[in-house]
Amino acid sequence: MKCHGLTQALRAITTFLLAVLLAVLTWQVFSRYVLRDPSTVTEELSRLLLIWLGTLGTALGFVERKHLAFDLLEEKASPANRARLREVVDVCVVLFGVLLTVGGVLLVWEKATLGQTSPVLKIPYVWVALVLPMAGICIILAPFFAENET
């Protein structure tokens, strides 16, 4: 299976985020139940990592064409209609990506203007919200980088 740079980058980032999330959650359980001294940062850090992992994982699903498309209709359709259906799905994917990008940029702008930070880690929420326009751009590019099935 041919793997494009966008797919490789998203796979690498999501794999890294999953590994970090696993380490954070393991430490959270260990510190709470073995050391009897729960870590104060692990709950918030795991929540922020999960936001990034879920959002970028969604973008990866679009790039790999593993999103919820019209699979049942596509199986039953003739080859000509299958191509048209794929085009409709691709247009819907791009529109969704545009909405996510615009909404994400507006959210980043709002968080930057308000200067909000996370309560425990003191991370500016701009960094948390930045994943939305990033994923939106990846989703816009998805139909152009999507892996072609035979």
DSSP file (Angstrom, degrees, kcal/mol; ACC not computed):
  #  RESIDUE AA STRUCTURE BP1 BP2  ACC     N-H-->O    O-->H-N    N-H-->O    O-->H-N    TCO  KAPPA ALPHA  PHI   PSI    X-CA   Y-CA   Z-CA
    1    1 A M              0   0    0      0, 0.0     2,-0.2     0, 0.0   146,-0.0   0.000 360.0 360.0 360.0 125.6    0.0    0.0    0.0
    2    2 A K        -     0   0    0    146,-0.1     2,-0.5     1,-0.0   146,-0.1  -0.516 360.0-158.0 -72.5 134.5    1.4    3.3   -1.1
    3    3 A C        -     0   0    0     -2,-0.2     2,-0.1   144,-0.1    -1,-0.0  -0.961   3.9-148.3-122.7 119.1    1.7    5.8    1.8
    4    4 A H     >  -     0   0    0     -2,-0.5     4,-2.6   141,-0.3     5,-0.2  -0.330  29.5-105.3 -81.6 165.3    1.8    9.5    1.2
    5    5 A G  H  > S+     0   0    0      1,-0.2     4,-2.7     2,-0.2     5,-0.2   0.858 119.9  53.1 -59.2 -39.1    3.7   12.0    3.3
    6    6 A L  H  > S+     0   0    0      2,-0.2     4,-2.5     1,-0.2    -1,-0.2   0.923 110.9  46.8 -63.9 -43.3    0.5   13.3    4.9
    7    7 A T  H  > S+     0   0    0      2,-0.2     4,-2.6     1,-0.2    -2,-0.2   0.933 113.4  48.5 -63.3 -46.0   -0.5    9.8    5.9
    8    8 A Q  H  X S+     0   0    0     -4,-2.6     4,-2.6     2,-0.2    -2,-0.2   0.913 112.0  48.9 -61.3 -43.3    2.9    9.1    7.3
    9    9 A A  H  X S+     0   0    0     -4,-2.7     4,-2.6     2,-0.2     5,-0.2   0.935 113.2  46.0 -63.8 -46.1    3.0   12.3    9.3
   10   10 A L  H  X S+     0   0    0     -4,-2.5     4,-2.6     1,-0.2     5,-0.3   0.896 113.1  50.2 -65.2 -39.3   -0.4   11.8   10.8
   11   11 A R  H  X S+     0   0    0     -4,-2.6     4,-2.3    -5,-0.2    -1,-0.2   0.927 112.3  47.4 -62.9 -44.0    0.4    8.2   11.6
   12   12 A A  H  X S+     0   0    0     -4,-2.6     4,-2.4    -5,-0.2    -2,-0.2   0.925 114.4  46.0 -64.3 -44.7    3.6    9.2   13.3
   13   13 A I  H  X S+     0   0    0     -4,-2.6     4,-2.8     2,-0.2    -2,-0.2   0.933 114.9  46.0 -65.5 -46.0    2.0   12.0   15.3
   14   14 A T  H  X S+     0   0    0     -4,-2.6     4,-2.3     2,-0.2    -1,-0.2   0.874 112.5  51.2 -67.4 -35.2   -1.0    9.9   16.4
   15   15 A T  H  X S+     0   0    0     -4,-2.3     4,-2.2    -5,-0.3    -1,-0.2   0.927 112.0  47.0 -64.5 -43.9    1.3    7.0   17.4
   16   16 A F  H  X S+     0   0    0     -4,-2.4     4,-2.5     2,-0.2    -2,-0.2   0.931 112.5  49.1 -61.7 -46.6    3.5    9.3   19.4
   17   17 A L  H  X S+     0   0    0     -4,-2.8     4,-2.7     1,-0.2    -1,-0.2   0.885 110.7  50.9 -62.0 -38.6    0.5   10.9   21.1
   18   18 A L  H  X S+     0   0    0     -4,-2.3     4,-2.5     2,-0.2    -1,-0.2   0.905 110.4  49.1 -65.6 -41.0   -1.0    7.4   21.9
   19   19 A A  H  X S+     0   0    0     -4,-2.2     4,-2.2     2,-0.2    -2,-0.2   0.917 113.4  46.2 -64.3 -43.1    2.4    6.3   23.5
   20   20 A V  H  X S+     0   0    0     -4,-2.5     4,-2.7     2,-0.2    -2,-0.2   0.922 112.3  50.8 -65.2 -43.2    2.6    9.5   25.6
   21   21 A L  H  X S+     0   0    0     -4,-2.7     4,-2.7     1,-0.2     5,-0.2   0.911 109.8  50.4 -60.6 -42.6   -1.1    9.1   26.6
   22   22 A L  H  X S+     0   0    0     -4,-2.5     4,-2.3     2,-0.2    -1,-0.2   0.914 111.7  47.9 -61.4 -43.4   -0.4    5.5   27.6
   23   23 A A  H  X S+     0   0    0     -4,-2.2     4,-2.4     2,-0.2    -2,-0.2   0.912 112.6  48.7 -63.7 -42.9    2.6    6.5   29.7
   24   24 A V  H  X S+     0   0    0     -4,-2.7     4,-2.2     1,-0.2    -2,-0.2   0.924 113.7  45.9 -63.9 -44.8    0.7    9.3   31.4
   25   25 A L  H  X S+     0   0    0     -4,-2.7     4,-2.3     2,-0.2    -1,-0.2   0.866 111.0  53.0 -68.4 -35.4   -2.3    7.1   32.2
   26   26 A T  H  X S+     0   0    0     -4,-2.3     4,-2.7    -5,-0.2    -1,-0.2   0.928 111.0  46.7 -63.8 -44.2    0.0    4.3   33.5
   27   27 A W  H  X S+     0   0    0     -4,-2.4     4,-3.1     2,-0.2     5,-0.3   0.889 109.7  55.0 -63.7 -38.3    1.7    6.8   35.8
   28   28 A Q  H  X S+     0   0    0     -4,-2.2     4,-1.8     2,-0.2    11,-0.2   0.937 112.4  41.5 -60.6 -47.4   -1.6    8.1   36.9
   29   29 A V  H  X S+     0   0    0     -4,-2.3     4,-2.7     2,-0.2     5,-0.5   0.924 116.6  49.3 -66.7 -44.5   -2.8    4.6   38.0
   30   30 A F  H  X>S+     0   0    0     -4,-2.7     4,-2.1     1,-0.2     5,-1.8   0.932 113.3  45.4 -61.0 -47.5    0.6    3.7   39.5
   31   31 A S  H  <5S+     0   0    0     -4,-3.1     6,-2.5     3,-0.2    -1,-0.2   0.855 117.2  45.2 -67.8 -33.1    0.8    6.9   41.5
   32   32 A R  H  <5S+     0   0    0     -4,-1.8    -2,-0.2    -5,-0.3    -1,-0.2   0.936 126.7  23.8 -75.3 -46.6   -2.8    6.7   42.7
   33   33 A Y  H  <5S+     0   0    0     -4,-2.7    -3,-0.2    -5,-0.2    -2,-0.2   0.774 132.0  32.0 -97.6 -27.8   -2.9    3.0   43.7
   34   34 A V  T  <5S+     0   0    0     -4,-2.1    -3,-0.2    -5,-0.5    -4,-0.1   0.889 130.4  30.2 -95.0 -49.9    0.7    2.0   44.4
   35   35 A L  S   <S-     0   0    0     -5,-1.8    -3,-0.2     2,-0.1    -4,-0.2   0.661  91.7-140.3 -83.2 -15.9    2.2    5.2   45.8
   36   36 A R  S    S+     0   0    0     -6,-0.4    -4,-0.2    -5,-0.1    -3,-0.1   0.793  75.9 102.3  58.6  28.9   -1.1    6.4   47.3
   37   37 A D        -     0   0    0     -6,-2.5    -1,-0.1     2,-0.0    -5,-0.1  -0.708  67.8-147.3-140.3  83.9   -0.1    9.9   46.1
   38   38 A P        -     0   0    0      0, 0.0     2,-0.2     0, 0.0   -10,-0.1  -0.221  19.0-115.6 -61.8 139.0   -2.0   10.7   43.0
   39   39 A S        -     0   0    0    -11,-0.2     4,-0.4   -12,-0.2    -7,-0.0  -0.503  16.6-149.8 -71.4 138.8   -0.3   12.9   40.5
   40   40 A T  S    S+     0   0    0     -2,-0.2     4,-0.4     1,-0.2    -1,-0.1   0.718  90.1  47.2 -84.2 -21.0   -2.0   16.3   40.0
   41   41 A V  S  > S+     0   0    0      1,-0.1     4,-2.5     2,-0.1     5,-0.2   0.679  90.9  77.6 -95.6 -17.7   -1.1   16.8   36.4
   42   42 A T  H  > S+     0   0    0      1,-0.2     4,-2.6     2,-0.2     5,-0.2   0.858  90.6  53.2 -67.8 -35.5   -1.9   13.5   34.8
   43   43 A E  H  > S+     0   0    0     -4,-0.4     4,-1.7     2,-0.2    -1,-0.2   0.951 115.4  39.3 -64.6 -47.8   -5.7   13.9   34.6
   44   44 A E  H  > S+     0   0    0     -4,-0.4     4,-2.3     2,-0.2    -2,-0.2   0.912 116.4  51.1 -68.7 -41.7   -5.5   17.3   32.8
   45   45 A L  H  X S+     0   0    0     -4,-2.5     4,-2.6     1,-0.2     5,-0.2   0.908 109.7  50.2 -62.4 -41.7   -2.6   16.2   30.6
   46   46 A S  H  X S+     0   0    0     -4,-2.6     4,-2.2    -5,-0.2    -1,-0.2   0.883 109.7  51.6 -65.2 -36.6   -4.4   13.0   29.6
   47   47 A R  H  X S+     0   0    0     -4,-1.7     4,-1.7    -5,-0.2    -2,-0.2   0.923 112.1  45.4 -64.4 -44.6   -7.5   15.0   28.7
   48   48 A L  H  X S+     0   0    0     -4,-2.3     4,-2.0     2,-0.2    -2,-0.2   0.896 113.3  49.9 -66.9 -40.5   -5.5   17.4   26.5
   49   49 A L  H  X S+     0   0    0     -4,-2.6     4,-3.0     1,-0.2    -1,-0.2   0.885 108.6  53.3 -64.3 -38.1   -3.6   14.5   24.8
   50   50 A L  H  X S+     0   0    0     -4,-2.2     4,-2.7     2,-0.2     5,-0.3   0.868 106.1  53.2 -66.0 -36.4   -6.9   12.8   24.2
   51   51 A I  H  X S+     0   0    0     -4,-1.7     4,-2.1     2,-0.2     5,-0.2   0.947 114.2  41.8 -61.2 -48.6   -8.3   15.9   22.4
   52   52 A W  H  X S+     0   0    0     -4,-2.0     4,-2.7     2,-0.2     5,-0.3   0.926 116.1  48.8 -65.8 -44.7   -5.2   16.0   20.1
   53   53 A L  H  X S+     0   0    0     -4,-3.0     4,-2.2     1,-0.2    -2,-0.2   0.925 113.9  45.7 -62.8 -45.5   -5.2   12.2   19.5
   54   54 A G  H  X S+     0   0    0     -4,-2.7     4,-1.6    -5,-0.2    -1,-0.2   0.898 115.5  46.0 -65.1 -41.2   -8.9   12.1   18.7
   55   55 A T  H  X S+     0   0    0     -4,-2.1     4,-1.8    -5,-0.3    -2,-0.2   0.936 117.5  41.2 -70.5 -46.8   -8.9   15.1   16.4
   56   56 A L  H  X S+     0   0    0     -4,-2.7     4,-2.2    -5,-0.2    -1,-0.2   0.831 112.1  57.0 -71.4 -30.4   -5.8   14.1   14.5
   57   57 A G  H  X S+     0   0    0     -4,-2.2     4,-2.0    -5,-0.3    -1,-0.2   0.862 105.0  52.4 -64.8 -35.3   -6.9   10.5   14.4
   58   58 A T  H  X S+     0   0    0     -4,-1.6     4,-1.9     2,-0.2    -2,-0.2   0.921 108.3  49.8 -64.2 -44.7  -10.1   11.7   12.8
   59   59 A A  H  X S+     0   0    0     -4,-1.8     4,-2.3     1,-0.2    -2,-0.2   0.902 109.5  52.2 -60.8 -40.7   -8.1   13.5   10.1
   60   60 A L  H  X S+     0   0    0     -4,-2.2     4,-2.4     1,-0.2    -1,-0.2   0.891 105.8  54.8 -62.4 -39.8   -6.1   10.3    9.6
   61   61 A G  H  <>S+     0   0    0     -4,-2.0     5,-3.3     1,-0.2     6,-0.5   0.885 108.9  47.8 -60.7 -39.4   -9.3    8.4    9.1
   62   62 A F  H ><5S+     0   0    0     -4,-1.9     3,-1.2     3,-0.2    -2,-0.2   0.916 111.6  49.4 -66.9 -43.1  -10.3   10.8    6.4
   63   63 A V  H 3<5S+     0   0    0     -4,-2.3    84,-1.1     1,-0.3    -2,-0.2   0.880 114.1  45.4 -65.0 -37.3   -7.0   10.6    4.6
   64   64 A E  T 3<5S-     0   0    0     -4,-2.4    -1,-0.3    82,-0.2    -2,-0.2   0.364 112.8-120.0 -86.8   6.4   -7.1    6.8    4.7
   65   65 A R  T < 5S+     0   0    0     -3,-1.2    -3,-0.2    -5,-0.1     4,-0.1   0.874  76.9 127.1  55.4  41.3  -10.7    6.8    3.5
   66   66 A K      < +     0   0    0     -5,-3.3    -4,-0.2    -6,-0.2    -1,-0.1   0.105  39.3 112.1-109.3  18.6  -11.8    5.0    6.6
   67   67 A H  S    S-     0   0    0     -6,-0.5     2,-1.4    -5,-0.2    -9,-0.0  -0.341  87.3 -82.2 -82.9 171.0  -14.5    7.6    7.4
   68   68 A L        +     0   0    0     -2,-0.1     2,-0.1     2,-0.1    -1,-0.1  -0.625  68.8 152.9 -77.3  96.7  -18.2    6.9    7.3
   69   69 A A        -     0   0    0     -2,-1.4     2,-1.0    -4,-0.1     3,-0.3  -0.206  64.8 -72.5-103.6-159.2  -18.9    7.3    3.6
   70   70 A F     >  +     0   0    0      1,-0.2     4,-2.9    -2,-0.1     5,-0.2  -0.470  67.5 155.0 -97.3  62.3  -21.6    5.6    1.7
   71   71 A D  H  > S+     0   0    0     -2,-1.0     4,-2.2     1,-0.2    -1,-0.2   0.898  70.9  48.0 -58.9 -45.6  -20.0    2.2    1.7
   72   72 A L  H  > S+     0   0    0     -3,-0.3     4,-1.5     1,-0.2    -1,-0.2   0.926 115.3  45.1 -63.6 -44.5  -23.2    0.2    1.2
   73   73 A L  H  > S+     0   0    0      1,-0.2     4,-1.4     2,-0.2    -1,-0.2   0.888 111.1  54.6 -64.5 -38.1  -24.3    2.4   -1.6
   74   74 A E  H  < S+     0   0    0     -4,-2.9    -2,-0.2     1,-0.2    -1,-0.2   0.883 106.0  51.7 -65.1 -37.9  -20.9    2.3   -3.2
   75   75 A E  H  < S+     0   0    0     -4,-2.2    -1,-0.2     1,-0.2    -2,-0.2   0.873 114.8  42.1 -64.9 -36.7  -20.9   -1.5   -3.2
   76   76 A K  H  < S+     0   0    0     -4,-1.5    -1,-0.2    -5,-0.2    -2,-0.2   0.645  98.2  95.8 -85.6 -15.9  -24.3   -1.7   -4.9
   77   77 A A  S  < S-     0   0    0     -4,-1.4    -3,-0.0    -5,-0.1    -4,-0.0  -0.344  78.9-109.7 -80.2 155.5  -23.5    1.1   -7.4
   78   78 A S     >  -     0   0    0      1,-0.1     4,-2.9    -2,-0.1     5,-0.2  -0.348  39.9-100.5 -71.3 162.9  -22.3    0.7  -11.0
   79   79 A P  H  > S+     0   0    0      0, 0.0     4,-1.8     0, 0.0     5,-0.1   0.879 124.3  49.5 -56.3 -38.8  -18.7    1.8  -11.6
   80   80 A A  H  > S+     0   0    0      1,-0.2     4,-1.7     2,-0.2     5,-0.1   0.933 115.1  42.8 -66.0 -44.9  -19.9    5.1  -13.2
   81   81 A N  H  > S+     0   0    0      1,-0.2     4,-2.9     2,-0.2    -1,-0.2   0.830 109.2  59.3 -69.7 -30.8  -22.2    5.8  -10.2
   82   82 A R  H  X S+     0   0    0     -4,-2.9     4,-2.3     2,-0.2    -1,-0.2   0.909 105.7  48.5 -62.5 -41.6  -19.5    4.7   -7.8
   83   83 A A  H  X S+     0   0    0     -4,-1.8     4,-1.9    -5,-0.2    -2,-0.2   0.906 112.6  47.9 -65.9 -41.2  -17.2    7.4   -9.2
   84   84 A R  H  X S+     0   0    0     -4,-1.7     4,-2.3     2,-0.2    -2,-0.2   0.918 111.2  50.5 -64.6 -42.7  -19.9   10.0   -8.9
   85   85 A L  H  X S+     0   0    0     -4,-2.9     4,-2.5     1,-0.2    -2,-0.2   0.900 108.5  52.5 -61.8 -40.3  -20.7    8.9   -5.3
   86   86 A R  H  X S+     0   0    0     -4,-2.3     4,-2.5     1,-0.2    -1,-0.2   0.884 108.8  50.9 -61.8 -38.7  -16.9    9.2   -4.5
   87   87 A E  H  X S+     0   0    0     -4,-1.9     4,-2.3     2,-0.2    -2,-0.2   0.909 109.9  49.2 -65.6 -42.1  -16.9   12.7   -5.9
   88   88 A V  H  X S+     0   0    0     -4,-2.3     4,-2.3     2,-0.2    -2,-0.2   0.924 112.3  48.3 -62.3 -44.5  -20.0   13.7   -3.7
   89   89 A V  H  X S+     0   0    0     -4,-2.5     4,-2.5     1,-0.2    -2,-0.2   0.915 110.6  51.5 -62.1 -42.9  -18.3   12.2   -0.7
   90   90 A D  H  X S+     0   0    0     -4,-2.5     4,-2.4     2,-0.2    -1,-0.2   0.888 109.1  50.1 -62.9 -39.1  -15.1   14.1   -1.4
   91   91 A V  H  X S+     0   0    0     -4,-2.3     4,-2.5     2,-0.2    -1,-0.2   0.917 111.4  48.9 -64.0 -42.8  -16.9   17.4   -1.8
   92   92 A C  H  X S+     0   0    0     -4,-2.3     4,-2.4     2,-0.2    -2,-0.2   0.895 110.5  51.5 -63.0 -39.7  -18.6   16.7    1.6
   93   93 A V  H  X S+     0   0    0     -4,-2.5     4,-2.5     2,-0.2    -2,-0.2   0.931 110.7  47.6 -63.0 -45.9  -15.3   15.9    3.2
   94   94 A V  H  X S+     0   0    0     -4,-2.4     4,-2.5     2,-0.2    -2,-0.2   0.913 111.5  50.7 -63.2 -42.5  -13.7   19.1    1.9
   95   95 A L  H  X S+     0   0    0     -4,-2.5     4,-2.4     2,-0.2    -1,-0.2   0.914 110.6  49.3 -61.6 -42.4  -16.7   21.2    3.1
   96   96 A F  H  X S+     0   0    0     -4,-2.4     4,-2.6     1,-0.2    -1,-0.2   0.915 110.7  50.8 -61.4 -42.3  -16.4   19.6    6.5
   97   97 A G  H  X S+     0   0    0     -4,-2.5     4,-2.4     2,-0.2    -2,-0.2   0.888 109.2  50.7 -62.4 -39.6  -12.7   20.4    6.5
   98   98 A V  H  X S+     0   0    0     -4,-2.5     4,-2.9     2,-0.2     5,-0.3   0.929 111.5  47.8 -63.6 -45.4  -13.4   24.0    5.6
   99   99 A L  H  X S+     0   0    0     -4,-2.4     4,-2.7     1,-0.2     5,-0.3   0.914 113.2  48.0 -62.0 -42.8  -15.9   24.3    8.5
  100  100 A L  H  X S+     0   0    0     -4,-2.6     4,-2.3     2,-0.2    -1,-0.2   0.893 113.4  48.0 -65.5 -39.0  -13.5   22.7   10.9
  101  101 A T  H  X S+     0   0    0     -4,-2.4     4,-2.6     2,-0.2    -2,-0.2   0.947 114.9  43.8 -66.6 -48.6  -10.6   25.0    9.8
  102  102 A V  H  X S+     0   0    0     -4,-2.9     4,-2.3     2,-0.2    -2,-0.2   0.942 117.3  45.8 -63.4 -47.3  -12.7   28.2   10.0
  103  103 A G  H  X S+     0   0    0     -4,-2.7     4,-2.2    -5,-0.3    -1,-0.2   0.889 113.5  50.7 -62.1 -38.8  -14.2   27.2   13.3
  104  104 A G  H  X S+     0   0    0     -4,-2.3     4,-2.7    -5,-0.3    -2,-0.2   0.899 109.3  49.6 -65.9 -41.6  -10.8   26.2   14.6
  105  105 A V  H  X S+     0   0    0     -4,-2.6     4,-2.6     2,-0.2    -2,-0.2   0.915 111.4  49.8 -63.6 -42.3   -9.2   29.5   13.6
  106  106 A L  H  X S+     0   0    0     -4,-2.3     4,-2.4     2,-0.2    -2,-0.2   0.900 112.0  48.2 -62.7 -40.3  -12.0   31.4   15.3
  107  107 A L  H  X S+     0   0    0     -4,-2.2     4,-2.7     2,-0.2     5,-0.2   0.911 111.3  49.6 -66.9 -42.1  -11.6   29.3   18.5
  108  108 A V  H  X S+     0   0    0     -4,-2.7     4,-2.5    21,-0.2    -2,-0.2   0.923 111.6  49.7 -60.7 -43.7   -7.8   29.9   18.4
  109  109 A W  H  X S+     0   0    0     -4,-2.6     4,-2.6     2,-0.2    -2,-0.2   0.919 111.6  48.6 -60.6 -44.4   -8.4   33.6   18.0
  110  110 A E  H  X S+     0   0    0     -4,-2.4     4,-2.6     1,-0.2     5,-0.2   0.931 112.6  47.0 -62.7 -46.0  -10.8   33.6   20.9
  111  111 A K  H  X>S+     0   0    0     -4,-2.7     4,-1.6     1,-0.2     5,-1.0   0.876 113.6  49.1 -65.3 -36.7   -8.5   31.7   23.2
  112  112 A A  H  <5S+     0   0    0     -4,-2.5    -1,-0.2    -5,-0.2    -2,-0.2   0.908 112.3  48.3 -67.8 -40.9   -5.6   34.0   22.2
  113  113 A T  H  <5S+     0   0    0     -4,-2.6    -2,-0.2     1,-0.2    -1,-0.2   0.909 117.0  41.2 -65.2 -42.8   -7.6   37.1   22.8
  114  114 A L  H  <5S-     0   0    0     -4,-2.6    -1,-0.2    -5,-0.2    -2,-0.2   0.716  98.2-139.4 -79.7 -20.7   -8.9   35.9   26.2
  115  115 A G  T  <5 +     0   0    0     -4,-1.6    -3,-0.2    -5,-0.2    -4,-0.1   0.819  34.4 177.7  68.0  30.6   -5.5   34.5   27.2
  116  116 A Q      < -     0   0    0     -5,-1.0     9,-2.5     8,-0.1    10,-0.4  -0.405   7.7-171.4 -71.3 142.1   -7.0   31.4   28.8
  117  117 A T  B     -A  124   0A   0      7,-0.3     5,-0.0     8,-0.1    -1,-0.0  -0.914  32.5 -94.6-128.6 158.3   -4.8   28.8   30.3
  118  118 A S     >  -     0   0    0      5,-2.6     4,-1.2    -2,-0.3   -74,-0.0  -0.464  37.2-124.6 -70.2 145.1   -5.4   25.3   31.6
  119  119 A P  T  4 S+     0   0    0      0, 0.0    -1,-0.1     0, 0.0    -2,-0.0   0.879  99.0  23.5 -63.8 -42.1   -5.9   25.3   35.4
  120  120 A V  T  4 S+     0   0    0      1,-0.1   -79,-0.1   -79,-0.1   -80,-0.0   0.914 130.7  35.6 -92.8 -48.5   -3.2   22.9   36.5
  121  121 A L  T  4 S-     0   0    0      2,-0.1    -1,-0.1   -80,-0.1   -80,-0.0   0.671  90.2-138.7 -82.6 -17.0   -0.6   22.8   33.7
  122  122 A K     <  +     0   0    0     -4,-1.2    -1,-0.0     1,-0.2    -2,-0.0   0.801  46.3 155.8  60.7  30.7   -0.9   26.5   32.9
  123  123 A I        -     0   0    0      1,-0.1    -5,-2.6     2,-0.0    -1,-0.2  -0.743  51.1-110.5 -84.6 131.7   -0.7   25.7   29.1
  124  124 A P  B >>  -A  117   0A   0      0, 0.0     3,-1.7     0, 0.0     4,-0.6  -0.428  19.5-132.1 -61.4 133.2   -2.4   28.4   27.0
  125  125 A Y  H 3> S+     0   0    0     -9,-2.5     4,-2.8     1,-0.3     5,-0.2   0.636 100.4  79.5 -64.5 -12.5   -5.6   27.0   25.5
  126  126 A V  H 3> S+     0   0    0    -10,-0.4     4,-1.6     1,-0.2    -1,-0.3   0.912  91.7  51.5 -57.4 -41.2   -4.4   28.3   22.1
  127  127 A W  H <4 S+     0   0    0     -3,-1.7     4,-0.3     1,-0.2    -1,-0.2   0.824 111.1  47.2 -68.0 -31.1   -2.1   25.2   21.9
  128  128 A V  H >< S+     0   0    0     -4,-0.6     3,-1.0     1,-0.2    -2,-0.2   0.928 114.8  44.9 -73.5 -45.4   -5.1   22.9   22.6
  129  129 A A  H >< S+     0   0    0     -4,-2.8     3,-1.7     1,-0.2   -21,-0.2   0.705  94.1  80.0 -72.9 -20.2   -7.4   24.6   20.1
  130  130 A L  T 3X S+     0   0    0     -4,-1.6     4,-1.5     1,-0.3    -1,-0.2   0.737  78.9  70.5 -60.7 -22.6   -4.7   24.7   17.4
  131  131 A V  H <> S+     0   0    0     -3,-1.0     4,-2.7    -4,-0.3    -1,-0.3   0.801  88.6  64.6 -66.0 -27.3   -5.3   21.1   16.6
  132  132 A L  H <> S+     0   0    0     -3,-1.7     4,-2.5     2,-0.2    -1,-0.2   0.960 105.9  38.3 -66.0 -52.7   -8.7   22.0   15.1
  133  133 A P  H  > S+     0   0    0      0, 0.0     4,-2.3     0, 0.0    -1,-0.2   0.868 115.9  55.3 -66.6 -31.1   -7.4   24.1   12.1
  134  134 A M  H  X S+     0   0    0     -4,-1.5     4,-1.9     2,-0.2    -2,-0.2   0.948 111.9  42.1 -61.8 -47.6   -4.5   21.7   11.7
  135  135 A A  H  X S+     0   0    0     -4,-2.7     4,-2.5     1,-0.2    -1,-0.2   0.879 111.4  56.9 -66.3 -37.4   -6.9   18.7   11.4
  136  136 A G  H  X S+     0   0    0     -4,-2.5     4,-2.3    -5,-0.2    -1,-0.2   0.905 107.0  48.0 -60.1 -42.2   -9.2   20.8    9.2
  137  137 A I  H  X S+     0   0    0     -4,-2.3     4,-2.0     2,-0.2    -1,-0.2   0.907 111.3  50.6 -65.9 -41.3   -6.4   21.5    6.7
  138  138 A C  H  X S+     0   0    0     -4,-1.9     4,-0.9     1,-0.2    -2,-0.2   0.895 111.0  49.3 -62.0 -39.3   -5.5   17.8    6.7
  139  139 A I  H  < S+     0   0    0     -4,-2.5     3,-0.3     2,-0.2    -2,-0.2   0.878 108.0  53.3 -69.3 -37.5   -9.2   16.9    6.0
  140  140 A I  H  < S+     0   0    0     -4,-2.3     4,-0.2     1,-0.2    -1,-0.2   0.905 114.0  43.4 -60.8 -40.2   -9.4   19.4    3.2
  141  141 A L  H >X S+     0   0    0     -4,-2.0     4,-1.4     1,-0.2     3,-1.2   0.637  91.1  93.1 -78.3 -14.3   -6.3   17.8    1.7
  142  142 A A  H >X S+     0   0    0     -4,-0.9     4,-2.0    -3,-0.3     3,-0.6   0.868  80.0  52.1 -52.3 -48.9   -7.7   14.2    2.3
  143  143 A P  H 34 S+     0   0    0      0, 0.0    -1,-0.3     0, 0.0    -2,-0.1   0.808 112.3  48.0 -61.4 -25.2   -9.4   13.6   -1.0
  144  144 A F  H <4 S+     0   0    0     -3,-1.2    -2,-0.2    -4,-0.2    -3,-0.1   0.745 123.1  31.7 -84.0 -24.9   -6.2   14.6   -2.8
  145  145 A F  H << S+     0   0    0     -4,-1.4  -141,-0.3    -3,-0.6    -3,-0.2   0.442  88.7 129.5-107.9  -3.9   -4.0   12.3   -0.6
  146  146 A A     <  -     0   0    0     -4,-2.0     2,-0.3    -5,-0.3   -82,-0.2  -0.182  66.1-109.6 -59.2 142.9   -6.5    9.6    0.0
  147  147 A E        -     0   0    0    -84,-1.1     2,-0.4     1,-0.1    -1,-0.1  -0.554  32.9-127.0 -74.2 133.1   -5.3    6.1   -0.6
  148  148 A N        -     0   0    0     -2,-0.3     2,-0.2    -3,-0.1  -146,-0.1  -0.680  16.6-144.8 -87.2 129.3   -7.0    4.6   -3.7
  149  149 A E              0   0    0     -2,-0.4   -84,-0.0     1,-0.1    -1,-0.0  -0.582 360.0 360.0 -86.1 155.4   -8.7    1.3   -3.3
  150  150 A T              0   0    0     -2,-0.2    -1,-0.1     0, 0.0    -2,-0.0   0.460 360.0 360.0 -87.0 360.0   -8.7   -1.2   -6.1
